[in-house]
Amino acid sequence: MLITGASRGIGLAVAERLARQGHRPISLARTSTDAFPGGLHEVDLSDRAATDKALRAALAHGPVDAVVNNVGLVRPASVHEADLDDLYAVYDVTVRVAVQVVQAALPAMTAHGWVRIVNITSLVTVGRPERTAYGAAALPHPEIASAVLYLASEAASAVRGVLLPVDGGRTAV
């Protein structure tokens, strides 16, 4: 499984769970850590060319069976104070990186008939102050890791295009 932004937080929790199940996770992350239980490629994901180079290196070890787009960038501001360059940077790291990673991994996943893509996002849709471009979720990472592992598993083979809020009931009606 290829996980972006897995040197800490949710991404690292997913990687640790995978490793405990006998898998070797791969990550593209800005900072390296000895705690990562697999192959971590240190890269500034805001740099498109560097991301491409890191993806080629990561995928050179063989195809991945799932992609977890976890990387995010926060530039807190209210809508009337949001700097457009900050807004672009947030979109670039969260949207462009997700597309770039999927495009790189998709041919091999498609070839072996197993495509799993999990995009982790935040609770911005429920209105967090100062989070015009990105809202940070404050849930314990193990719960989110459990949901990611389920969505990337054979057990979820019939699950397609769903929004699964793992939010401790915050969005429950």
Secondary structure, DSSP 8 states (H G I E B T S, - for coil): -EEES-SSHHHHHHHHHHHHTT---EEEESS--TT-SSEEEE--TT-HHHHHHHHHHHHTT---S-EEE-------B-TTT--HHHHHHHHIIIIIHHHHHHHHHHHHHHHTT---EEE---SGGG--TTBSS-----S-HHHHHHHHHHHTSGGGTT--S-----STTTT--
